[in-house]
């Protein structure tokens, strides 16, 4: 099974909505239509600061990755942040997540020095098995304040 990764396109709207809804369910979150419309608008508007890749297997979109980039204060390059990564359960184990991350690594390297980072839930051990293969686990601790 070959995985093809490409930038998201307008024709991906239905598949993206299904996958992003399922991503929310995985994290016990329900996205309403206004939230879905807002995120879709960010992903499809040039210069919004948020971009996306999709992964296809057999012509079907089975994975999504939302990411952003900004100038890196520790180098002359850019920092990259993977916000959301989700693979349809039917395609898990086919290398979809790995292919999406590898494409992001290529994009990041093309801009010069910098770092690609992401977080995952501490109990998401399935994802961590993939992440431990493709990246270095850090010692950084994450904090958050919700407004």
N, C-alpha and C positions, 0 to 999 in steps of 0.2 A: 504494500500500500504506500503510494508516494504522496507526500505532503507538499503542497504548494503554498507559499506565503506571499501575500501581496498587500498593498495599501487598501484600506477599505474604500468602497465605491458606493454611489447612491443605490445601485441595484442590490446591495447587500442589506437593505433596510429590514426586510422581514426576518431574515436569518439572524441578523444582529439583535433585533428585539427579542427573539426567542432565546438566544444564548444569554443576553444580558439579564433577562428575567430569571432564567435558570441560575445564573451566577448569584443574583440576589437571593433566591430561594436557598442556595447552598449556604449563604451567610445569614440566613434567617431574616432577610429583608425583603419587603415587597415594594417594588417600584410602581408608582402610579403612571398614568399616561403622560402627565405633565413632566415628570422626572425623565421618562424615556425620551420624550420630545426634546427636552433640554440637552440631555447628553448627546443624542443623535445630532442636534444642531452644532454642538461643540466639535464633534468628530468630523463633520462635513463642512465646516466653515474654515476657510483658509485664514491662518493667523490667530485662531482661537487659543492656541497654546496647548491643545490636546489633540493627539493624532491616534490613529488606530491601524492595526494590521489584522487581516483575517487569514485563517488557514483553511485550505480546501483539501478534501480527499475525494477523488472521483467526481470533481465538479461541485460538490456540496460544501458549504461553509460549515466547518465543525469546530472552529476555534476563533477566539478574539483576544486581542491584546491592546489595551489603551495605554498610551505613554505620553510623556512630555519631556521637554529638554529646556535647560536654561544655562547661562554662563556659569562656569565652575570657578569658585573663588580660590581654589587651591592649584589651579593650572591655567594654561592658556586655552583650554578646550571647553567642552560643555559637560554638564552632568545630565544624566538621563534617568528617568524614574518610570518604572513600570507600575502603573496604577492598578490595572485589572487584567487578569489572565484567566480565561475559562475555556475548557475543552468539553464538548458534548460527551456525556458519559459513554455513548456508543462508540466513540473514537478514542477513548483513553487507552493508552498502551501502544498507540500507533506512532508516537513521536511528535504529536501535534504541539504540545507545550514546548518541547525542546526546539522544534523548528521555529516557533515564534520567538523564543528567547535568542536563538542563534541569529535570526534576522535582525533583532534589536541590537545585538552585539556588533553586527556588521555596520549598522547605521551609526552607532556610537563611535566605533573605530574610525569611520570615514571623516569624522569631525575633529579628530586629533585627540590629545590627552583628555581624560575625563573618566567618569565612572557611571556604570549602569547599576542601579539599586532597585530593590523592591522588598516588600514585607509580605508575610503570610501569617495566618493564625497559628498559634503555637500547637494547636491540636490537628492541624492539617498535615498529617504525617505523609500522606500519599504525595502531595505536592512537594514536600520537603525532600523526598527521595529523589525527585527529578532535580530540584534546585541544588541539592548537594553534589550532583554529578556535573552540573554546568556552571557553578559559581562557588565562591568561597563564603561560607557562613561567617558573619561578622560578630564582634563582641558589643556592638552598639545596642543600646536600650532605647526603645521608642516610647515617647510620651505623647499625649494628645489632650487638647482642651476643646470641647465642643461648644459652639456658640448658640 
